[in-house]
Amino acid sequence: MKKLLPLFAILAAGSAVAQIPDDAVNLSAEGTANCYIVTPGTTAYFDATRKGNSLTETTGEIAGAKLVWQTDKSLVSRLEFDAATGSICAWTSGSAGNALVAVTDAKDKILWSWHLWITEYDPANDYTTEPNAAGTTWTFMDRNLGAVSTERGSFDNFGLLYQWGRKDPFPGAASFTIMNEDYTYVKDGEPVLYDIDNNILPKISSKKAFHGTLELSFANPDVFYAMTYNHTGEIDEYGEEIVKNDWPTGDWVDVSDDDYWGGESMKKTIYDPSPVGYKVPVCDAAGNTPYAWLKYASMTWDNINNGAEQDGQWFPATGTRAYASGGLDYPEDGNPYSGLWIGTKGKASANLELYPDLYGQYMFIINGKRTFKVSKDKRSQGLSLRCVRDDSHSTSAVSDITLEDPLAPAPVYNIQGIVVLDSATPSKLNTLTPGLYIYKSRKIAIR
């Protein structure tokens, strides 16, 4: 077997070369995703050539890496891209937090981005539901996606906020908010975010934009694509005022898709924001909600810490990012609330031509009888997420290749998808230069 050679990375600025430490953790060892859980204080790297968990969709011609935002100074103190293997390497502090990192092209345009969830997480604390009538079970994480603590009353247990179907997160509230009717603020609750040099970045709400597309969302993962709307004064079939949205669907994106988070295919998609081995919860094939196990009559509301508990599982009211502004809504004196997105579409009007609004489902968290009720909201709204285990997950690990591996001859592709060997046997594999390859639909590493 070939010896593992040192991995070299090019700094994003392109002005220096540095060696990735031998003890760096390979976050992609069990597969690729849009989010990676990183233990605080570690140096870690991952495959930056793939979109989400796809084995076929590549990120493009990568020229470098950049840190888009981080929640604490020096949370990620150093970020490098290794052109030889297509990996991003991040050096993290001993603190917990969240960061968004990306790869860029030669013009510094972001090609794809990943959420680094820097926290101590123990999967042994995951919670498995009882089988429903269809025999379906779900195994939930013990916290919201992005939460770095389970301490009640701490904003650190809130996690991050997501627009329905979108892969990139937005920071949640760092304090209570006071919002005016026109979406301006007396107190905005925005957390302070930093760049790689610890400079303070503009607030997320100040960077909002309208008329989002998939391409724009990839290039601008820190931009919340809000929805514009106009009051008509007319009343619809439900007795509600008809409000015309732009986009008409009320979505953040111009081309809506009910399967952005796997609600139709029942599979983890390349836009799923969950870490390796997890996915966004969706309704089962019989249409049963993954949150049916939560019952208002069984829960206990905590008035001090603003959240609900059932079966030892804690669900904080985290607030939202308003679909019309991208600003935070977490009112101290207005019964704090939140929603946990479900990746299955919400019920729309039977007449989409007249009422084109599209929705996503969510589990409502609020102090009242609507707690633990499934509801729907516009897909441009920013809500919380709680991931479930991905039962279909299979390891696409980077493996050592030995002569004893029973691998039949097959084509070998480099990480850019180009055939480098037409019909490879194990002995031929060992003639390749060290690096990452695709062999029989799985990733291998020649060392």
N, C-alpha and C positions, 0 to 999 in steps of 0.2 A: 504494500500500500504506500502511496506517496505521502511524504511528510507534509503536514499542514504548514503552508508558508505564511509568513506575516502578511496581514491585510494592510494595505495602504490607502489612506483617504486624502482627498484633495479638499482643502478648506473652501467653504462656500465663496469666500472672497477670491479664491484662486491664486493666492499669493504665497502659499506655503504647502508643504507636505508633512503629514504627521502619521505616526503608526497607531493603529487601533490596538489597545491592550489585549494581550493574550487571554485575559480573564473576562473580556467583554461578553455579555449575555446575548445570545442569538434569540431575539424576540419572535422570529419567523420559524423557529425550529418545529413548531406544531402547526404551521400554516400561516397564511397572510391574512390581514384584516385592515380595516380603517382605524382601528384603535388597538393600542398595545398597553397592557398593564406592566408597569415598570416598578421594581422595588426601589424605594428611595436610597440614594447613595451609590447606585450602581452605574456602570458604563454599559450601554446596551446598543445593539445595532439590529437592523431589520431590512428585509428586501424592499427596496423602493421602486422596483421596476414593474410591479403589478398593481392594478386597480383593485382595491378592496381585497376580496378573497378569490378573485378570478385567476385562473391559470393561463388565460388566453389574452385578456385585455391588458395591454402594456401602457405605461405612463408617458412614453415618448422619448425624445432625445433630451436626456438630462445633462445639464451643464453644472449644476450645483445644488446646494441645500440652503434653506433659511428657516429661522424660527419666526413664525407669524405672531404669536403672543404666548406669554406665560403668566401665571397667576402670582408668582413671587419672584423677587430678585434672585438671579443666579440659580433658579430652580433647574434650568438647563444652562450650564455655564459654557458649554462648548458643543458645537454641532458640525459634523463633517460628512462629506459624501465620498464614497469609494467608487470611482468609475470602473475599476476592474471587476467588481462583483455586483455593482448596482445597489450598494447598501448605504443607509444613513446610520451614522453612529452618534449617540448623544451621551454626554457626561452629565449626570444629575447630582444634585446636592442631597443631603440627608433629610430634606424637608419633603412633605407630601404636597401635591398640587396637581395642576393640569397645564398642559402645553400643547400648542398646535404647531407642527413642523411640516415643511413642504419641500418638494424638489422643484427646480426652476429650469427654464430653457436658457439659451444663450442671451436672450433679451430680458432675462430676469422675470419672465412670466411664470406664474405658478402653474405647474402641470397637474399636480395631485398633492393632497395633504393628508396628514395622519394626526390623530389625537393620542398623545402620550398621557396616560392616566397613571400618575406617579403616586402609588399608594401601597400599603400593605393589605393584600387581599387574600383571604383564605376560602377557597371554594368549598371547604367542608361546612361552611356556614350557610350554604345555599339551602333553599327551602323547596321541597317537592310537594305539590298539591295532591290531594286524594283524587283517584280516577273519577271523571264525570260519567254521565250516562253512556257516553260513546266510548268510554275507556281511556280517554285522553288525560294525560298528566302534563304538568309543566314544572320545571325546576327553576325557580327564580333566584337571582342574586339577592343578597341580604341588604342591598342599598341601591340607590339610584345611580345610573351611569354618571361617573365623574365625581361622586361623593368621596371625600378623602377621610371621612370620620363617620362613626355611627353614634356619636354623642348627641343626645337630644338637646335641643335648644341652641345648637351650634349651627351657624350657616355653612360650616364645612360638610354637614351631612345632606345638604340640599342636592348636590350634583349639578349637572349642566342642563341646558335647554336646547331643544331641537325643533326645527320646522319639519313638518311631516314629510317623510320621504327623502330628507336631506342627510348627507353623510357627516357633515361637520357640525361641531357643537358651538354653543354660545355660552359664555359665563352667566351664571344665575346671580340673584341678588346678594349683595354683601351687607345690606341693611334694609330697614323698612322704607317704603316709598310713599310719597305724597304726589299724586298725579292730578293735573287739572283736566277738565272735560276735553280740551283741545290737544291733549297728549303732551303738553308742556309740564314741567316739574317744579315743585317746591323742593322736593328731595327725590333724587333719581335712583338711589340705591346701587348705582353702578360700581363694580369692583375696579380696583386699579390694576391695569395690565402693563407688562413690560416687554421690551424687545431683548435681544441677546446681549446688548450692552447695558441693560438695566435702565434704559430711558423709559419714561412713562408714555404709553401709547394713547391715541385718541380713544374716547369712550366708544363702545360698540354702537350705542344709540345714535351717536353723531355721524356714523358712517353708513347709516341705512340708505338703501336705494330702492328703486321700483322696477317693475318689468324684468323679473329674473328669468334666466334660462339656465339649463344645465351647464353650458359652457362658461357662463359668467360665474356660476357658483363654484366651479372648479378653480377658476382663476382668482376668485375673490372669496375665499372661505371665511373671512372675517366680516363679510358684508351681509347684513340681514335684509332680505328682499321683502319689503313690506307691501301691503296691498292698499291701493287707493280706492276710494269709493265715493259715490254721490247719492245723496238722499233724493228720492223722487216724490215723496209725499203720498204715493199710492200704497194701497193695502193688498197683500197677497192672499192666497187661499187659506192661510193659517191665521189671518188677522194681524200679520206683522207687516211693517212698512217695507216696501220694495226698495232695496238699496242696490244700485248697480255698481258692480265691482270692476276693477281693471287690474289684473286680468278678470274676465267675466266669471271664471270658475271660483274666484276667491283664493286661488292657489298662489304660491310664491313663484311658480315656474310657468312658462308659456305652454309647455306640452305636459299635461297631467298624465300620470300613469298610476293605476291602482296597485301596481306591483313593485313600486320603487323600494318597498321594504318587505316584499315577499308575501303580501296578503293574498295574492292570486296563485302564485306558483308553489307556495308553502315552502320555499327554499330561501336560504340566506342569499341576499343579492350583493352586487358590488357596491351598492349605496348604503348597505347596512352599517350603522355606526358602532356596532358592538365589537368587543374584543374577540380574539381567537377562541373558538369553542362555545360562543354564545351568539344569540341573535335577538332581533326585536320580536316580542311576543305577537303572535297573530291568532286569529280565531281558528279552530280546528275545521276539518272538512265538513262537519255537521253544522258549522256556524256558531259553535259555542265559544263564548269569550274566555280568554285565559284568566280573567279576573273573577269568574263566577264563584270562586271559593270565598271571596271577600263578601261579608254580609253586614249590613248596617246593624242588625240586632246583635251581632257577635263582637263588634268593635268597641273600643274604648277611646274616647277623644281626650287628648291632653291639652287643656286650656292654656297651660303655662308654656309648653313647647310647640303648640300649634301643629298637631299631627294626630294621626289615628294609629292604633295598634290592634292587631289581631293575630292570634297564634304565635306570639312572640316576634312578629314582623312589624317594623316601624315604617310608617308612611308619612313623612313630613309634608305640610303644605308649603310649597316652595315658590309660589308665585309663577308668573309667566312673562314672556316677552310679547307685547301686544302686536297683533297682526297688522295694525294700521300705522305703527310707528317704530317698532323694534325696541321700544323702551320697556323697562321693567315695571311690573305691576305686582307689588307685594305690600298691600296696605295694612299697617299696624292696627288701625281702628276700624277696618272694613271687612273683618272676617277673612283672614288670609286663606287662600285656596290654591289648588294646583290641579294638574291633570297628568296622568301617565299614559303616554301615547300607546296605542295598539296599531300594529302595522296593517290592519284590515280596513278597507274603506268604510266610511260612514254612510248611512242612508241618505240619498239625495232625493230631490223632487222627481216625481214621475214624468214631469214635463221639463226636461233639461233645456229645451229651446227657450222657454219662458223664464225658468228659474235655474240657471246653469251652475249654481253653487255646488262645489264638491267638498267633501268633508273627510276627516279622519276620525276614527273612534278613539276614545280615551276613558280611563277610569277616573272619576271625579273624587278629589280629596278636599273636603270642606266641612266645617262644623255645622252639621244639620242633617236632615233626613236624606239629602242627596248624596251624602258620603257613601262611597262604594257603589255608585250607580254608573253604569256605562253611558256616556253621552257622546256628542260629536262636536267638532269645531272646525273652523276653516283651516286648511292645510298650511296656511301662512302663519298660523299662530305658533309661538315658541313654548313648548311644554317639556316636561320631564320624561325620562325613559327608565325602565327597569328591565334589564336583559334576562333572558331565559337560556338554559342550556340548548345548544344546537345538537339534537340527537343524530342528525345526519352528518355531523362533522367527522371527517376522516383526515388523518394526519397527512399533510403534504410536506413532511419534514425534510430538511436537508440531511442527507444520509451519507455515511461513509460507504464507499464501494470497495468490495474485496473480490478476489478471484473466485471465491466460493459462492457468491451470490447467484442464485438460479435465475438469471435474467436472460430471456430469449433475445436473439438479435432483433434490433429495432432502430429506427432513426434517432439521432440525438440532436437536440436543438440547443443553441446558446440562449442566454437570458433575453436576447432581443428577438428570439423566435426564428433564427436562421439555422438551417440544417448544417451541422458541422461534420456529421458522419451519417452515411446513408443506411448502413446496416451494422450496428455495433454489437459486439459480444463483450463480455467482461474484460477480456484481455485488451480489446481495442479501446475500451473506456479508459484504461490506464495509460494510453498514449496521449490523452488530452492534457492540455496545460491545466494547472490548478484553477478552479473556479466553479461557478454554479451552472448547471445544465438542466434541461428537461428531457427525461427518458421514460417512455411509456406512461405519459401523463403525470409523472411525479418529478419533483425537484430532487436533484442529487448534487453532491459536492465532491469533486475530485480533489484530493488533498496530497 
